[in-house]
């Protein structure tokens, strides 16, 4: 039962009601208001609507279900109601925790580190896929959407949205997409211990270990700590590349990075957050943005 003891020993919340007190102790989020709703079209949309207010409030919003959740390039995000972490937070400038480094890339590292903090025994279960996805094995577990605006007065604003499949998947996932939940990803390490418990105990433990409030608090704590732990873009690149090991040295197909479809080999991450690739002729190219990167 060692794994269960580790999983249940944590300073992170196990209910939404416990989250505000913890949130206000995280540097950078002391003044953020927390809102939890059952259903909304999009938490990102709700926080972006705040941009028209003066002053703009700082908020963290979580939802049990989004009716119009979306990812990069407007792709739909499919959640199983009540079984996912779906939240967004506002940030009062366009710089993230590490100056000069793309917010979406830094946020991916924060998400990866948060999962390792909560589930240290499952350290090999997750990896980062460029530019903004969390994967386990050959399937997507979560994604990140960062949206920004620079006002006429020159002040920038950010909304960072994160979605993670925690306990289950929606059955009608679009054809061609592969998805996995955190529960499935860490299940092989929990499964030998859970049968020793009565069913009621198993359900309680799953709810505690995989409560979305725990992961939300861990992500924001990790996000806040990035500025102290990484003093340069170079150090953050090394950490991100280590967290995305299965990404490198593989044949990939890139679409939406211009008019052509690129067949290449993934090489590494640039200090600007771009993807370094090697083309069939041996030359290298930097991809700053792409609609889709898939493995050949």
TAHUKA-V288391 format. One record per backbone hydrogen bond with DSSP energy under -0.5 kcal/mol. NH is the residue of the N-H (numbers start at 1). CO is the residue of the C=O. E is the energy in kcal/mol with one decimal. If there is no record, write none. Layout:
# TAHUKA-V288391
nh	co	e
NH	CO	E
NH	CO	E
This chain:
# TAHUKA-V288391
nh	co	e
5	1	-1.9
6	2	-2.3
7	3	-2.6
8	4	-2.2
9	5	-1.0
10	8	-1.0
18	15	-0.5
19	16	-1.1
20	16	-0.6
22	18	-1.1
23	19	-3.0
24	20	-2.2
25	22	-1.5
26	23	-1.8
27	25	-0.6
29	26	-2.5
32	29	-0.9
33	58	-2.5
35	60	-2.5
37	62	-2.6
40	65	-1.7
46	42	-1.8
47	43	-2.0
48	44	-2.4
49	45	-1.7
50	46	-0.5
50	47	-0.8
51	48	-1.6
52	49	-1.3
53	50	-2.2
57	55	-0.5
59	57	-0.6
60	33	-2.8
61	88	-2.7
62	35	-2.6
63	86	-2.5
64	37	-1.5
65	38	-0.7
67	40	-2.2
68	41	-2.3
71	75	-3.5
74	71	-1.2
75	72	-1.5
77	69	-2.4
78	76	-0.6
79	77	-0.6
81	79	-0.7
82	64	-2.5
83	80	-2.7
85	164	-2.5
86	63	-0.6
86	84	-0.7
87	162	-2.3
88	61	-2.3
89	160	-2.1
90	59	-2.2
91	158	-2.2
99	97	-0.5
101	98	-2.0
106	102	-2.2
107	103	-2.8
108	104	-1.8
109	105	-1.6
110	106	-2.0
111	107	-2.5
112	108	-2.4
113	109	-2.7
114	110	-2.1
115	111	-2.0
116	112	-1.6
117	113	-1.9
118	114	-2.1
119	115	-2.6
122	119	-1.8
123	120	-0.7
125	122	-2.1
127	135	-2.5
128	243	-1.7
129	133	-2.6
130	128	-0.5
133	129	-2.3
134	142	-2.5
135	127	-3.3
136	139	-2.7
139	136	-1.6
140	178	-2.0
141	134	-3.4
142	134	-1.9
143	163	-2.3
144	132	-1.5
145	161	-2.5
147	159	-2.7
149	157	-1.9
151	149	-0.6
151	155	-2.7
154	151	-2.2
157	149	-2.5
158	91	-2.3
159	147	-2.5
160	89	-2.7
161	145	-3.0
161	159	-0.5
162	87	-3.0
163	143	-2.3
164	85	-2.4
165	141	-2.9
166	83	-1.6
166	164	-0.7
167	83	-2.5
168	83	-0.7
173	170	-0.7
173	171	-0.6
177	174	-1.8
180	140	-2.4
182	165	-2.4
183	166	-2.6
185	181	-2.3
186	182	-2.5
187	183	-0.7
188	184	-0.5
189	186	-1.2
190	186	-1.2
191	187	-3.1
193	190	-1.8
194	190	-2.0
195	191	-1.1
196	193	-1.3
197	194	-2.2
202	198	-2.3
203	199	-2.5
204	200	-2.1
205	201	-2.5
206	202	-2.5
207	203	-2.2
208	204	-2.4
209	205	-3.2
210	206	-2.3
211	208	-1.2
214	211	-1.2
215	211	-1.1
216	212	-2.6
217	213	-2.3
218	214	-2.1
219	215	-2.6
220	216	-2.3
221	217	-2.1
222	218	-2.3
223	219	-2.9
224	220	-2.3
225	221	-1.8
226	222	-0.9
226	223	-0.6
227	224	-0.6
228	225	-0.9
229	225	-2.0
230	226	-2.3
231	229	-0.5
236	232	-1.6
237	233	-2.5
238	234	-2.0
239	235	-1.7
240	236	-2.7
241	237	-2.9
242	238	-1.9
243	239	-1.7
244	240	-0.8
244	241	-0.6
245	242	-0.8
247	244	-2.4
248	244	-0.5
248	245	-1.4
249	266	-2.8
250	247	-0.7
252	264	-3.0
253	294	-3.2
254	262	-2.8
255	292	-2.5
262	254	-2.4
262	260	-0.5
264	252	-2.4
264	262	-0.5
265	278	-2.1
266	250	-2.3
267	276	-3.0
268	276	-1.3
270	274	-3.0
273	270	-2.2
275	287	-3.0
276	268	-3.1
276	274	-0.5
277	275	-0.5
277	285	-2.7
278	265	-2.6
279	277	-0.5
279	283	-3.1
280	263	-0.6
282	279	-2.4
285	277	-2.2
287	275	-3.1
287	285	-0.5
288	286	-0.6
291	255	-1.1
292	255	-2.2
294	253	-2.3
296	251	-2.4
